[in-house]
């Protein structure tokens, strides 16, 4: 399932990758940290459960000036080759 994509956030883009987590569930890797791929609250999202995950999410919020702080960080998916959003 590993597949590169561009994570589109309000205010910016960051390279990311769809991955399979150790327990076999779908995940997203961004900035070297793996997250569960959350799809029940939003079409695509990540949630920070560990300190490292929360650090990355807080860094993304700060870098892209995302002021809302819901538990799930929602994002759009853009294919790197085409620039097409899904």
N, CA, C and O atoms as CSV, one atom per row, in Angstrom:
chain,resi,resn,atom,element,x,y,z
A,1,UNK,N,N,0.814,-1.200,0.000
A,1,UNK,CA,C,0.000,0.000,0.000
A,1,UNK,C,C,0.857,1.264,0.000
A,1,UNK,O,O,0.327,2.355,-0.207
A,2,UNK,N,N,2.157,1.148,0.225
A,2,UNK,CA,C,2.993,2.343,0.277
A,2,UNK,C,C,2.871,3.145,-1.011
A,2,UNK,O,O,3.086,2.627,-2.107
A,3,UNK,N,N,2.522,4.418,-0.859
A,3,UNK,CA,C,2.344,5.284,-2.027
A,3,UNK,C,C,2.596,6.722,-1.610
A,3,UNK,O,O,2.001,7.218,-0.654
A,4,UNK,N,N,3.486,7.385,-2.337
A,4,UNK,CA,C,3.786,8.786,-2.063
A,4,UNK,C,C,2.638,9.678,-2.514
A,4,UNK,O,O,1.951,9.385,-3.493
A,5,UNK,N,N,2.443,10.761,-1.792
A,5,UNK,CA,C,1.477,11.777,-2.183
A,5,UNK,C,C,1.885,13.094,-1.548
A,5,UNK,O,O,2.817,13.143,-0.745
A,6,UNK,N,N,1.194,14.145,-1.904
A,6,UNK,CA,C,1.413,15.450,-1.290
A,6,UNK,C,C,0.229,15.726,-0.371
A,6,UNK,O,O,-0.924,15.721,-0.804
A,7,UNK,N,N,0.532,15.969,0.907
A,7,UNK,CA,C,-0.495,16.301,1.891
A,7,UNK,C,C,-0.791,17.792,1.748
A,7,UNK,O,O,0.085,18.633,1.950
A,8,UNK,N,N,-2.026,18.104,1.399
A,8,UNK,CA,C,-2.428,19.496,1.201
A,8,UNK,C,C,-3.180,19.959,2.446
A,8,UNK,O,O,-4.246,19.442,2.781
A,9,UNK,N,N,-2.601,20.938,3.112
A,9,UNK,CA,C,-3.183,21.513,4.322
A,9,UNK,C,C,-3.580,22.957,4.028
A,9,UNK,O,O,-3.090,23.549,3.066
A,10,UNK,N,N,-4.458,23.525,4.842
A,10,UNK,CA,C,-4.742,24.949,4.653
A,10,UNK,C,C,-3.435,25.729,4.833
A,10,UNK,O,O,-2.858,25.728,5.920
A,11,UNK,N,N,-2.982,26.375,3.796
A,11,UNK,CA,C,-1.767,27.180,3.917
A,11,UNK,C,C,-0.495,26.519,3.441
A,11,UNK,O,O,0.563,27.146,3.491
A,12,UNK,N,N,-0.547,25.269,2.976
A,12,UNK,CA,C,0.691,24.666,2.500
A,12,UNK,C,C,0.576,23.211,2.126
A,12,UNK,O,O,-0.478,22.588,2.255
A,13,UNK,N,N,1.706,22.682,1.653
A,13,UNK,CA,C,1.783,21.289,1.212
A,13,UNK,C,C,3.021,20.657,1.824
A,13,UNK,O,O,4.021,21.333,2.067
A,14,UNK,N,N,2.949,19.360,2.070
A,14,UNK,CA,C,4.089,18.634,2.618
A,14,UNK,C,C,4.099,17.227,2.014
A,14,UNK,O,O,3.042,16.615,1.862
A,15,UNK,N,N,5.290,16.706,1.668
A,15,UNK,CA,C,5.358,15.342,1.141
A,15,UNK,C,C,4.935,14.337,2.212
A,15,UNK,O,O,5.259,14.497,3.388
A,16,UNK,N,N,4.220,13.317,1.798
A,16,UNK,CA,C,3.763,12.280,2.728
A,16,UNK,C,C,3.672,10.957,1.981
A,16,UNK,O,O,3.932,10.880,0.780
A,17,UNK,N,N,3.299,9.919,2.719
A,17,UNK,CA,C,3.231,8.589,2.135
A,17,UNK,C,C,2.151,7.791,2.832
A,17,UNK,O,O,2.072,7.779,4.060
A,18,UNK,N,N,1.308,7.116,2.039
A,18,UNK,CA,C,0.383,6.147,2.613
A,18,UNK,C,C,1.188,4.898,2.927
A,18,UNK,O,O,1.953,4.428,2.085
A,19,UNK,N,N,1.027,4.355,4.124
A,19,UNK,CA,C,1.771,3.174,4.561
A,19,UNK,C,C,0.825,2.200,5.248
A,19,UNK,O,O,-0.324,2.526,5.546
A,20,UNK,N,N,1.329,1.011,5.488
A,20,UNK,CA,C,0.627,0.034,6.315
A,20,UNK,C,C,1.333,0.007,7.662
A,20,UNK,O,O,2.542,-0.218,7.726
A,21,UNK,N,N,0.593,0.234,8.731
A,21,UNK,CA,C,1.172,0.236,10.070
A,21,UNK,C,C,1.493,-1.187,10.512
A,21,UNK,O,O,1.052,-2.151,9.886
A,22,UNK,N,N,2.259,-1.317,11.587
A,22,UNK,CA,C,2.685,-2.629,12.082
A,22,UNK,C,C,1.521,-3.568,12.345
A,22,UNK,O,O,1.642,-4.778,12.160
A,23,UNK,N,N,0.395,-3.017,12.777
A,23,UNK,CA,C,-0.765,-3.868,13.077
A,23,UNK,C,C,-1.603,-4.174,11.837
A,23,UNK,O,O,-2.657,-4.803,11.936
A,24,UNK,N,N,-1.128,-3.722,10.653
A,24,UNK,CA,C,-1.820,-4.021,9.404
A,24,UNK,C,C,-2.856,-2.995,8.985
A,24,UNK,O,O,-3.472,-3.139,7.929
A,25,UNK,N,N,-3.059,-1.960,9.791
A,25,UNK,CA,C,-4.052,-0.942,9.455
A,25,UNK,C,C,-3.432,0.140,8.567
A,25,UNK,O,O,-2.215,0.324,8.570
A,26,UNK,N,N,-4.270,0.856,7.805
A,26,UNK,CA,C,-3.751,1.925,6.949
A,26,UNK,C,C,-3.191,3.076,7.779
A,26,UNK,O,O,-3.726,3.431,8.829
A,27,UNK,N,N,-2.101,3.645,7.277
A,27,UNK,CA,C,-1.483,4.761,7.964
A,27,UNK,C,C,-0.953,5.795,6.996
A,27,UNK,O,O,-1.003,5.620,5.778
A,28,UNK,N,N,-0.446,6.871,7.559
A,28,UNK,CA,C,0.162,7.957,6.799
A,28,UNK,C,C,1.488,8.282,7.480
A,28,UNK,O,O,1.552,8.437,8.699
A,29,UNK,N,N,2.542,8.382,6.677
A,29,UNK,CA,C,3.838,8.795,7.210
A,29,UNK,C,C,4.127,10.207,6.725
A,29,UNK,O,O,4.083,10.492,5.529
A,30,UNK,N,N,4.420,11.076,7.668
A,30,UNK,CA,C,4.770,12.462,7.337
A,30,UNK,C,C,5.917,12.878,8.248
A,30,UNK,O,O,5.872,12.666,9.459
A,31,UNK,N,N,6.940,13.469,7.653
A,31,UNK,CA,C,8.133,13.901,8.374
A,31,UNK,C,C,8.735,12.768,9.193
A,31,UNK,O,O,9.216,12.981,10.307
A,32,UNK,N,N,8.703,11.555,8.630
A,32,UNK,CA,C,9.338,10.402,9.260
A,32,UNK,C,C,8.554,9.753,10.384
A,32,UNK,O,O,9.048,8.823,11.020
A,33,UNK,N,N,7.350,10.219,10.641
A,33,UNK,CA,C,6.520,9.685,11.728
A,33,UNK,C,C,5.254,9.083,11.129
A,33,UNK,O,O,4.619,9.687,10.265
A,34,UNK,N,N,4.894,7.888,11.595
A,34,UNK,CA,C,3.689,7.205,11.106
A,34,UNK,C,C,2.496,7.521,11.997
A,34,UNK,O,O,2.610,7.593,13.221
A,35,UNK,N,N,1.350,7.705,11.349
A,35,UNK,CA,C,0.087,8.020,12.019
A,35,UNK,C,C,-0.988,7.076,11.516
A,35,UNK,O,O,-0.892,6.589,10.389
A,36,UNK,N,N,-2.016,6.799,12.323
A,36,UNK,CA,C,-3.188,6.117,11.786
A,36,UNK,C,C,-3.867,7.027,10.758
A,36,UNK,O,O,-3.941,8.240,10.953
A,37,UNK,N,N,-4.360,6.442,9.672
A,37,UNK,CA,C,-5.097,7.203,8.650
A,37,UNK,C,C,-6.549,7.260,9.106
A,37,UNK,O,O,-7.252,6.250,9.081
A,38,UNK,N,N,-6.990,8.427,9.517
A,38,UNK,CA,C,-8.336,8.622,10.053
A,38,UNK,C,C,-9.267,8.996,8.904
A,38,UNK,O,O,-9.014,9.951,8.170
A,39,UNK,N,N,-10.355,8.224,8.758
A,39,UNK,CA,C,-11.313,8.511,7.684
A,39,UNK,C,C,-12.755,8.531,8.177
A,39,UNK,O,O,-13.671,8.715,7.376
A,40,UNK,N,N,-12.978,8.347,9.475
A,40,UNK,CA,C,-14.360,8.321,9.966
A,40,UNK,C,C,-14.912,9.722,10.232
A,40,UNK,O,O,-16.113,9.943,10.081
A,41,UNK,N,N,-14.058,10.673,10.624
A,41,UNK,CA,C,-14.519,12.036,10.910
A,41,UNK,C,C,-14.353,12.968,9.714
A,41,UNK,O,O,-15.121,13.916,9.550
A,42,UNK,N,N,-13.351,12.697,8.880
A,42,UNK,CA,C,-13.029,13.512,7.702
A,42,UNK,C,C,-12.629,12.564,6.577
A,42,UNK,O,O,-12.318,11.403,6.845
A,43,UNK,N,N,-12.626,13.029,5.313
A,43,UNK,CA,C,-12.201,12.131,4.230
A,43,UNK,C,C,-10.773,11.611,4.419
A,43,UNK,O,O,-10.512,10.432,4.178
A,44,UNK,N,N,-9.848,12.475,4.846
A,44,UNK,CA,C,-8.468,12.086,5.138
A,44,UNK,C,C,-7.982,12.885,6.323
A,44,UNK,O,O,-8.148,14.104,6.363
A,45,UNK,N,N,-7.378,12.205,7.299
A,45,UNK,CA,C,-6.864,12.908,8.461
A,45,UNK,C,C,-5.848,12.073,9.212
A,45,UNK,O,O,-5.748,10.862,9.014
A,46,UNK,N,N,-5.090,12.741,10.085
A,46,UNK,CA,C,-4.174,12.063,10.991
A,46,UNK,C,C,-4.467,12.556,12.398
A,46,UNK,O,O,-4.955,13.668,12.602
A,47,UNK,N,N,-4.158,11.700,13.360
A,47,UNK,CA,C,-4.423,12.022,14.758
A,47,UNK,C,C,-3.175,11.729,15.566
A,47,UNK,O,O,-2.561,10.673,15.410
A,48,UNK,N,N,-2.796,12.666,16.435
A,48,UNK,CA,C,-1.606,12.493,17.260
A,48,UNK,C,C,-1.923,11.803,18.567
A,48,UNK,O,O,-2.544,12.390,19.453
A,49,UNK,N,N,-1.494,10.542,18.691
A,49,UNK,CA,C,-1.726,9.792,19.923
A,49,UNK,C,C,-0.479,9.740,20.803
A,49,UNK,O,O,-0.589,9.682,22.028
A,50,UNK,N,N,0.701,9.760,20.194
A,50,UNK,CA,C,1.948,9.724,20.961
A,50,UNK,C,C,2.547,11.129,21.022
A,50,UNK,O,O,2.118,12.026,20.296
A,51,UNK,N,N,3.533,11.310,21.885
A,51,UNK,CA,C,4.206,12.609,21.981
A,51,UNK,C,C,4.838,12.994,20.652
A,51,UNK,O,O,4.750,14.149,20.235
A,52,UNK,N,N,5.480,12.029,19.977
A,52,UNK,CA,C,6.133,12.306,18.698
A,52,UNK,C,C,5.112,12.711,17.636
A,52,UNK,O,O,5.354,13.636,16.861
A,53,UNK,N,N,3.978,12.023,17.598
A,53,UNK,CA,C,2.923,12.369,16.642
A,53,UNK,C,C,2.370,13.762,16.926
A,53,UNK,O,O,2.166,14.551,16.004
A,54,UNK,N,N,2.131,14.062,18.186
A,54,UNK,CA,C,1.618,15.392,18.547
A,54,UNK,C,C,2.636,16.485,18.201
A,54,UNK,O,O,2.252,17.579,17.788
A,55,UNK,N,N,3.923,16.194,18.368
A,55,UNK,CA,C,4.970,17.159,18.030
A,55,UNK,C,C,4.930,17.495,16.540
A,55,UNK,O,O,5.020,18.663,16.162
A,56,UNK,N,N,4.795,16.467,15.693
A,56,UNK,CA,C,4.740,16.694,14.245
A,56,UNK,C,C,3.485,17.485,13.874
A,56,UNK,O,O,3.558,18.443,13.104
A,57,UNK,N,N,2.337,17.085,14.420
A,57,UNK,CA,C,1.089,17.801,14.117
A,57,UNK,C,C,1.173,19.251,14.589
A,57,UNK,O,O,0.769,20.160,13.863
A,58,UNK,N,N,1.693,19.477,15.794
A,58,UNK,CA,C,1.839,20.851,16.289
A,58,UNK,C,C,2.770,21.653,15.388
A,58,UNK,O,O,2.526,22.833,15.134
A,59,UNK,N,N,3.841,21.016,14.903
A,59,UNK,CA,C,4.770,21.688,13.993
A,59,UNK,C,C,4.108,22.062,12.680
A,59,UNK,O,O,4.334,23.155,12.160
A,60,UNK,N,N,3.285,21.160,12.135
A,60,UNK,CA,C,2.562,21.456,10.894
A,60,UNK,C,C,1.581,22.601,11.109
A,60,UNK,O,O,1.477,23.499,10.274
A,61,UNK,N,N,0.867,22.571,12.223
A,61,UNK,CA,C,-0.094,23.650,12.521
A,61,UNK,C,C,0.621,24.992,12.629
A,61,UNK,O,O,0.138,26.007,12.128
A,62,UNK,N,N,1.778,24.984,13.289
A,62,UNK,CA,C,2.527,26.227,13.456
A,62,UNK,C,C,3.094,26.706,12.117
A,62,UNK,O,O,2.981,27.886,11.783
A,63,UNK,N,N,3.702,25.799,11.354
A,63,UNK,CA,C,4.327,26.164,10.078
A,63,UNK,C,C,3.315,26.722,9.083
A,63,UNK,O,O,3.601,27.683,8.369
A,64,UNK,N,N,2.118,26.108,9.041
A,64,UNK,CA,C,1.115,26.520,8.066
A,64,UNK,C,C,0.034,27.415,8.668
A,64,UNK,O,O,-0.991,27.683,8.041
A,65,UNK,N,N,0.282,27.871,9.895
A,65,UNK,CA,C,-0.616,28.813,10.579
A,65,UNK,C,C,-2.056,28.311,10.638
A,65,UNK,O,O,-3.001,29.040,10.333
A,66,UNK,N,N,-2.198,27.056,11.036
A,66,UNK,CA,C,-3.526,26.461,11.211
A,66,UNK,C,C,-3.933,26.726,12.652
A,66,UNK,O,O,-3.326,26.196,13.582
A,67,UNK,N,N,-4.956,27.543,12.835
A,67,UNK,CA,C,-5.299,27.984,14.187
A,67,UNK,C,C,-6.274,27.061,14.901
A,67,UNK,O,O,-6.295,27.023,16.131
A,68,UNK,N,N,-7.080,26.316,14.152
A,68,UNK,CA,C,-8.005,25.397,14.819
A,68,UNK,C,C,-7.218,24.191,15.322
A,68,UNK,O,O,-6.225,23.793,14.714
A,69,UNK,N,N,-7.659,23.622,16.419
A,69,UNK,CA,C,-6.938,22.498,16.998
A,69,UNK,C,C,-7.842,21.307,17.284
A,69,UNK,O,O,-7.888,20.838,18.421
A,70,UNK,N,N,-8.566,20.801,16.275
A,70,UNK,CA,C,-9.334,19.577,16.508
A,70,UNK,C,C,-8.373,18.412,16.706
A,70,UNK,O,O,-7.196,18.511,16.360
A,71,UNK,N,N,-8.867,17.317,17.256
A,71,UNK,CA,C,-7.988,16.174,17.514
A,71,UNK,C,C,-7.475,15.549,16.226
A,71,UNK,O,O,-6.399,14.951,16.214
A,72,UNK,N,N,-8.238,15.681,15.134
A,72,UNK,CA,C,-7.835,15.120,13.842
A,72,UNK,C,C,-7.410,16.262,12.921
A,72,UNK,O,O,-8.150,17.227,12.733
A,73,UNK,N,N,-6.203,16.143,12.345
A,73,UNK,CA,C,-5.729,17.122,11.369
A,73,UNK,C,C,-6.135,16.638,9.986
A,73,UNK,O,O,-5.582,15.667,9.470
A,74,UNK,N,N,-7.109,17.324,9.388
A,74,UNK,CA,C,-7.634,16.936,8.077
A,74,UNK,C,C,-6.715,17.444,6.975
A,74,UNK,O,O,-6.064,18.479,7.115
A,75,UNK,N,N,-6.675,16.691,5.867
A,75,UNK,CA,C,-5.864,17.092,4.723
A,75,UNK,C,C,-6.482,16.573,3.440
A,75,UNK,O,O,-7.287,15.642,3.454
A,76,UNK,N,N,-6.093,17.192,2.323
A,76,UNK,CA,C,-6.440,16.699,0.995
A,76,UNK,C,C,-5.240,15.952,0.449
A,76,UNK,O,O,-4.111,16.156,0.896
A,77,UNK,N,N,-5.492,15.083,-0.522
A,77,UNK,CA,C,-4.445,14.283,-1.153
A,77,UNK,C,C,-4.217,14.808,-2.560
A,77,UNK,O,O,-5.155,14.961,-3.342
A,78,UNK,N,N,-2.953,15.081,-2.871
A,78,UNK,CA,C,-2.578,15.492,-4.221
A,78,UNK,C,C,-1.528,14.513,-4.726
A,78,UNK,O,O,-0.537,14.249,-4.044
A,79,UNK,N,N,-1.744,13.982,-5.908
A,79,UNK,CA,C,-0.776,13.053,-6.492
A,79,UNK,C,C,0.456,13.842,-6.919
A,79,UNK,O,O,0.318,14.884,-7.560
A,80,UNK,N,N,1.672,13.371,-6.579
A,80,UNK,CA,C,2.876,14.157,-6.851
A,80,UNK,C,C,3.158,14.382,-8.333
A,80,UNK,O,O,3.664,15.443,-8.699
A,81,UNK,N,N,2.848,13.416,-9.194
A,81,UNK,CA,C,3.177,13.552,-10.615
A,81,UNK,C,C,2.220,14.492,-11.333
A,81,UNK,O,O,2.638,15.290,-12.172
A,82,UNK,N,N,0.941,14.399,-11.004
A,82,UNK,CA,C,-0.066,15.115,-11.777
A,82,UNK,C,C,-0.531,16.403,-11.121
A,82,UNK,O,O,-1.034,17.298,-11.801
A,83,UNK,N,N,-0.371,16.508,-9.815
A,83,UNK,CA,C,-0.907,17.651,-9.105
A,83,UNK,C,C,-2.413,17.572,-8.943
A,83,UNK,O,O,-3.054,18.541,-8.535
A,84,UNK,N,N,-2.983,16.398,-9.268
A,84,UNK,CA,C,-4.430,16.197,-9.210
A,84,UNK,C,C,-4.858,15.866,-7.790
A,84,UNK,O,O,-4.267,15.005,-7.139
A,85,UNK,N,N,-5.893,16.558,-7.312
A,85,UNK,CA,C,-6.407,16.308,-5.954
A,85,UNK,C,C,-7.436,15.206,-5.970
A,85,UNK,O,O,-8.182,15.033,-6.934
A,86,UNK,N,N,-7.458,14.451,-4.860
A,86,UNK,CA,C,-8.464,13.393,-4.701
A,86,UNK,C,C,-9.265,13.649,-3.456
A,86,UNK,O,O,-10.168,12.877,-3.133
